Structures are given as structure tokens and as C-alpha cells.
Amino acid sequence: MKINKVNPEAIAAPVGQYSHVTIVPRHAELVVLSGQVGNDKNGVFPSDIEKPICIMHWRI
């Protein structure tokens, strides 16, 4: 099963390992996660660096 990733030349290159377009074969299981941030259930961002990372991993 081959997954194709495409980045059209007409738009800016994506950041990091992302792709603008991903083509997944028919009948494949597809799970998409995007935009995970470290705020708590009330929308508050913790003041330290470790807690938001834990929150993001818990959500995934």
C-alpha cells in the first residue's frame, strides 16, 4: 500500500515534515490528527513547558 504526498510548486512549501496533499489508497484505514495544542479542557495554557506536552500526548 503506497501513500503519496504532494506539495504543489505554486504554493509555499510546508513546514517541517508536513505535506499539503496526502493521497491514501482506497480501503485503507485513515486517522488524521492535526493542530494538537497544550491547553487544558478550560482553554488555559499551563505556565510550564512540561504540562502542555503531557496534555498533547494524552489527547493523541
Biotite code that builds the C-alpha atoms (Angstrom):
import biotite.structure as struc

atoms = struc.array([
    struc.Atom([0.000, 0.000, 0.000], chain_id="A", res_id=1, res_name="MET", atom_name="CA", element="C"),
    struc.Atom([1.587, 3.255, -1.137], chain_id="A", res_id=2, res_name="LYS", atom_name="CA", element="C"),
    struc.Atom([0.771, 6.656, 0.361], chain_id="A", res_id=3, res_name="ILE", atom_name="CA", element="C"),
    struc.Atom([1.587, 9.581, -1.942], chain_id="A", res_id=4, res_name="ASN", atom_name="CA", element="C"),
    struc.Atom([2.489, 13.007, -0.602], chain_id="A", res_id=5, res_name="LYS", atom_name="CA", element="C"),
    struc.Atom([2.372, 16.029, -2.884], chain_id="A", res_id=6, res_name="VAL", atom_name="CA", element="C"),
    struc.Atom([3.478, 19.624, -2.404], chain_id="A", res_id=7, res_name="ASN", atom_name="CA", element="C"),
    struc.Atom([2.352, 21.809, -5.321], chain_id="A", res_id=8, res_name="PRO", atom_name="CA", element="C"),
    struc.Atom([5.039, 24.213, -6.549], chain_id="A", res_id=9, res_name="GLU", atom_name="CA", element="C"),
    struc.Atom([2.503, 27.050, -6.864], chain_id="A", res_id=10, res_name="ALA", atom_name="CA", element="C"),
    struc.Atom([2.209, 27.466, -3.075], chain_id="A", res_id=11, res_name="ILE", atom_name="CA", element="C"),
    struc.Atom([4.734, 27.901, -0.270], chain_id="A", res_id=12, res_name="ALA", atom_name="CA", element="C"),
    struc.Atom([6.494, 24.781, 0.950], chain_id="A", res_id=13, res_name="ALA", atom_name="CA", element="C"),
    struc.Atom([5.023, 23.189, 4.077], chain_id="A", res_id=14, res_name="PRO", atom_name="CA", element="C"),
    struc.Atom([6.765, 23.482, 7.433], chain_id="A", res_id=15, res_name="VAL", atom_name="CA", element="C"),
    struc.Atom([8.757, 20.507, 8.735], chain_id="A", res_id=16, res_name="GLY", atom_name="CA", element="C"),
    struc.Atom([7.649, 17.010, 7.728], chain_id="A", res_id=17, res_name="GLN", atom_name="CA", element="C"),
    struc.Atom([4.151, 18.082, 6.639], chain_id="A", res_id=18, res_name="TYR", atom_name="CA", element="C"),
    struc.Atom([2.682, 17.730, 3.151], chain_id="A", res_id=19, res_name="SER", atom_name="CA", element="C"),
    struc.Atom([-0.033, 19.839, 1.565], chain_id="A", res_id=20, res_name="HIS", atom_name="CA", element="C"),
    struc.Atom([-1.687, 16.801, -0.021], chain_id="A", res_id=21, res_name="VAL", atom_name="CA", element="C"),
    struc.Atom([-1.659, 13.160, 1.059], chain_id="A", res_id=22, res_name="THR", atom_name="CA", element="C"),
    struc.Atom([-3.272, 10.543, -1.140], chain_id="A", res_id=23, res_name="ILE", atom_name="CA", element="C"),
    struc.Atom([-4.243, 7.362, 0.734], chain_id="A", res_id=24, res_name="VAL", atom_name="CA", element="C"),
    struc.Atom([-5.227, 4.197, -1.164], chain_id="A", res_id=25, res_name="PRO", atom_name="CA", element="C"),
    struc.Atom([-8.873, 3.158, -1.237], chain_id="A", res_id=26, res_name="ARG", atom_name="CA", element="C"),
    struc.Atom([-9.968, 0.770, 1.555], chain_id="A", res_id=27, res_name="HIS", atom_name="CA", element="C"),
    struc.Atom([-7.138, 1.900, 3.862], chain_id="A", res_id=28, res_name="ALA", atom_name="CA", element="C"),
    struc.Atom([-7.786, 2.922, 7.447], chain_id="A", res_id=29, res_name="GLU", atom_name="CA", element="C"),
    struc.Atom([-7.202, 6.651, 7.794], chain_id="A", res_id=30, res_name="LEU", atom_name="CA", element="C"),
    struc.Atom([-6.583, 8.507, 11.049], chain_id="A", res_id=31, res_name="VAL", atom_name="CA", element="C"),
    struc.Atom([-5.857, 12.248, 10.892], chain_id="A", res_id=32, res_name="VAL", atom_name="CA", element="C"),
    struc.Atom([-4.540, 14.253, 13.835], chain_id="A", res_id=33, res_name="LEU", atom_name="CA", element="C"),
    struc.Atom([-3.732, 17.903, 13.428], chain_id="A", res_id=34, res_name="SER", atom_name="CA", element="C"),
    struc.Atom([-3.401, 21.056, 15.450], chain_id="A", res_id=35, res_name="GLY", atom_name="CA", element="C"),
    struc.Atom([-2.926, 19.470, 18.863], chain_id="A", res_id=36, res_name="GLN", atom_name="CA", element="C"),
    struc.Atom([-2.054, 22.169, 21.376], chain_id="A", res_id=37, res_name="VAL", atom_name="CA", element="C"),
    struc.Atom([-1.327, 22.028, 25.089], chain_id="A", res_id=38, res_name="GLY", atom_name="CA", element="C"),
    struc.Atom([-4.276, 23.901, 26.588], chain_id="A", res_id=39, res_name="ASN", atom_name="CA", element="C"),
    struc.Atom([-6.381, 22.222, 29.271], chain_id="A", res_id=40, res_name="ASP", atom_name="CA", element="C"),
    struc.Atom([-10.112, 21.456, 28.999], chain_id="A", res_id=41, res_name="LYS", atom_name="CA", element="C"),
    struc.Atom([-10.902, 25.055, 30.033], chain_id="A", res_id=42, res_name="ASN", atom_name="CA", element="C"),
    struc.Atom([-8.709, 26.521, 27.286], chain_id="A", res_id=43, res_name="GLY", atom_name="CA", element="C"),
    struc.Atom([-5.954, 27.593, 29.696], chain_id="A", res_id=44, res_name="VAL", atom_name="CA", element="C"),
    struc.Atom([-2.304, 27.144, 28.732], chain_id="A", res_id=45, res_name="PHE", atom_name="CA", element="C"),
    struc.Atom([-0.072, 25.936, 31.598], chain_id="A", res_id=46, res_name="PRO", atom_name="CA", element="C"),
    struc.Atom([2.825, 28.201, 32.562], chain_id="A", res_id=47, res_name="SER", atom_name="CA", element="C"),
    struc.Atom([5.496, 25.468, 32.457], chain_id="A", res_id=48, res_name="ASP", atom_name="CA", element="C"),
    struc.Atom([6.756, 23.601, 29.382], chain_id="A", res_id=49, res_name="ILE", atom_name="CA", element="C"),
    struc.Atom([6.166, 20.038, 30.578], chain_id="A", res_id=50, res_name="GLU", atom_name="CA", element="C"),
    struc.Atom([2.427, 20.102, 31.247], chain_id="A", res_id=51, res_name="LYS", atom_name="CA", element="C"),
    struc.Atom([1.320, 21.163, 27.731], chain_id="A", res_id=52, res_name="PRO", atom_name="CA", element="C"),
    struc.Atom([3.440, 18.386, 26.250], chain_id="A", res_id=53, res_name="ILE", atom_name="CA", element="C"),
    struc.Atom([1.755, 15.849, 28.558], chain_id="A", res_id=54, res_name="CYS", atom_name="CA", element="C"),
    struc.Atom([-1.681, 17.192, 27.590], chain_id="A", res_id=55, res_name="ILE", atom_name="CA", element="C"),
    struc.Atom([-0.902, 16.889, 23.857], chain_id="A", res_id=56, res_name="MET", atom_name="CA", element="C"),
    struc.Atom([0.340, 13.303, 24.217], chain_id="A", res_id=57, res_name="HIS", atom_name="CA", element="C"),
    struc.Atom([-2.672, 12.347, 26.330], chain_id="A", res_id=58, res_name="TRP", atom_name="CA", element="C"),
    struc.Atom([-5.017, 13.641, 23.611], chain_id="A", res_id=59, res_name="ARG", atom_name="CA", element="C"),
    struc.Atom([-3.318, 11.624, 20.906], chain_id="A", res_id=60, res_name="ILE", atom_name="CA", element="C"),
])
